[in-house]
Amino acid sequence: MAVIHRTDLNPTKVELLTAWLPSRPWYRGAGAPELTRAGGFRLDDPQGDVGIEFLVVTDGSGAEATAYLVPLTYRGAPLDGAAHALVGVMEHGVLGRRWAYDACHDPVAVAQLAALIEGRAEAQDQNVSHVPDRDVARSFTGDGPVFAGAPTAVDDREGTALAGPRGAVLRLHRTLRPAPQGPLELPRNATGHVSGPWRTPDGTRADGLLAVLYTNARA
């Protein structure tokens, strides 16, 4: 399992994202964001080489705060063929230089997200080593693996779609919206999901969909 190190990062994750977020088509702000960490969870790389974090940040630069889901991977060397997905490079106080990538373009992270949906992997606490995050929920009613190979990630105004074989589409909700109170309702043609909580600027908890899987249908 991944070990969470208490150390300094230069630049910090928030500083990297402040520069990177405005370049995304799903960014809703008009200028530089004012970001605060608001939640998230981690996934383990079975090989122990890649850090995987599903980070939630809140942008307070606009009239209303906006929460964004930003999955990141942290690597000790550049990922071949993924220069377009590089968020930035950090100096880690324990691990040294770390390359941070948009995890939607990292095959290790995508494989573990699929494993989470299928129930083969467990979400981990964002800040404590070796502790599962019981607040992250998932479901899967499909048949067979979510993805048989590496999917293609495409960003649009609404989020990121991971298009796999046999018509499977996993859509990540980059702009998060709190779900109404009561049982979580999935879209009619959904066959899987991941949901979880984050903190609003006033400190209250919000819960909502983070990712939805559609099988043999367009998301």
HUZINOR-V352199 format. One record per residue. RES is the residue in one small letter. PSI is psi in whole degrees, 0 to 359 (* if undefined). Layout:
res: {RES;RES}
psi: {PSI;PSI}
This chain:
res: {m;a;v;i;h;r;t;d;l;n;p;t;k;v;e;l;l;t;a;w;l;p;s;r;p;w;y;r;g;a;g;a;p;e;l;t;r;a;g;g;f;r;l;d;d;p;q;g;d;v;g;i;e;f;l;v;v;t;d;g;s;g;a;e;a;t;a;y;l;v;p;l;t;y;r;g;a;p;l;d;g;a;a;h;a;l;v;g;v;m;e;h;g;v;l;g;r;r;w;a;y;d;a;c;h;d;p;v;a;v;a;q;l;a;a;l;i;e;g;r;a;e;a;q;d;q;n;v;s;h;v;p;d;r;d;v;a;r;s;f;t;g;d;g;p;v;f;a;g;a;p;t;a;v;d;d;r;e;g;t;a;l;a;g;p;r;g;a;v;l;r;l;h;r;t;l;r;p;a;p;q;g;p;l;e;l;p;r;n;a;t;g;h;v;s;g;p;w;r;t;p;d;g;t;r;a;d;g;l;l;a;v;l;y;t;n;a;r;a}
psi: {154;144;129;119;133;98;177;148;137;113;169;168;319;321;319;313;330;323;330;321;316;345;354;140;339;1;130;354;172;352;211;132;159;97;145;135;134;0;194;190;174;160;149;138;121;332;348;14;329;127;135;119;130;97;138;127;150;131;117;19;339;186;327;142;144;131;135;141;122;91;133;148;150;122;153;358;159;145;121;133;12;26;327;340;4;125;322;177;133;154;117;134;338;316;351;212;133;132;121;127;152;113;343;342;8;117;331;315;318;319;321;329;319;320;324;313;318;348;13;351;161;135;141;151;142;333;353;129;142;30;118;149;102;352;346;124;153;162;158;120;11;184;116;182;151;311;131;347;186;121;168;129;130;123;143;188;330;342;215;131;128;108;116;187;163;28;5;136;124;115;123;130;98;321;116;142;130;137;150;155;149;185;140;130;127;155;153;323;19;143;7;165;166;133;161;176;163;167;136;166;334;6;356;164;136;147;144;177;135;323;145;133;131;128;129;37;156;133;*}
